[in-house]
Amino acid sequence: LVNFPGTVPDLSKVVAADHWAAKLSQTELKVEDVEAAFAKAAAWIEKHAPGKEVYLGEFGCYEAAPAESRRTFITTVRTAAERRGWGWAVWDYKSSFAVRGADGKPTVVLEGLFKR
């Protein structure tokens, strides 16, 4: 499992060496990295599509990831998008990336989206 923020474990035993995820082995994942990636995207948009609205189609965290990591990642991405006025959507409603569990109760994803 990967914590956010945290370091990606060695993935060499679970993904092929030429798989895109293999390049992430042993890299540090930081809140600042999300902000930097969004800033880069915002700069591209300003240059190539000024005035266009941006919609972040789907983002999420797999339910097997640690709860605090999921909560932090969701909050980080949502905040970075909203800071720029971008619309967003999370991955799904009641499945492996759910905002609500099978019982209908809120998950940590929902908590990360809307702090109570």
N, C-alpha and C positions, 0 to 999 in steps of 0.2 A: 504494500500500500504506500501511497505517496501522501505526505503531509504538505499542506500549504499554509504558510511558507514552510519550506523544508528542502531536503535534498532528494532527488530522484535516486532510488536504489539502482544497483547494477541490473540492467535488463537483459544482459547477454544470454541468460539461460531461458528467457521467456519470449524473446523476439529475435528474428533473423538479423544478422549483422547489417544487411542492406535495408532493413525496415526503417522508416522515418523515426520511430520511437527510440531506436537504438542510439541515435545521436543525443538523446536526452539523458542517458545514463550518467549518474554522478553530477548532474548540473543542479545548481541551487535555484529554487523557485522563490521569488520574492514578490511582495506586493508592488514594489517599484517597477518590476518587469511588466506588469499589466499596464500600469500607467505609461510606461515608455512605449509599449506596443500601440496603445491607443493614441498617444501623441504622434507617433509616426503615421498612423492611419489618418489622423485628423489633418496632418500636414499634406498628405497626398490628396485628400479630398479637397482641401482648400486650393491646391494648385490645379487639379484636374476636373473638379466638379464643384466649384464654389457655389454656395447657396443651396446646394442639394441637401435634402433630408437624409439622415442615416438611420438605418434600422439594423440592429444587432439581432440577427435571426434566431439563433438558439445558442444557449450556453448552459452548462450544468455540471453536476458532480455525481459520480456513481455512488450508489448507496453503501457500498462496502468501504468507502473512504471514511476516515475518522470524522465524527460529527463536527468538531470544532474547525477542522480543515475545510469541510464543505461550507460551513457557515461563513468562514472568513473569505473563501474564494468567491462565493456568490455575492457577498457584500462588496468585495473589491471590484468585481466586474460591473455590477449594477451601478455603483457609485461613479466609476470612471465613465461609464456611458452617459449617465444622467448629467454629470458635470459638463459634458459637451452638448447636451440637448439631444442625444441620440435615443431613439426608441429601442426597446429590447423585448425579448421573450425568453423564458427558460425552456429547457429541453422537453419536459413532459409534466403531466399532471399526477398520475397515479401509477408509476412504473418504477424502473430502476434509478431514475433521476428525479423522482417525484417531489412535488410540493405538498402533497397529501398522501398519507399511507393508505393501504387497502381498507383500513378501518375509517378513513375519512379524516383522521386527525392530522394536524399540521406536522410537517417534517422540519428538520433543521434547515432545509433549503428555503422553506417559507419564512422561517425565522431570519435567515440571511437577507431575504428580499425586503422584509418589512419588520424591522426591529420593533419589539413591543415594550 
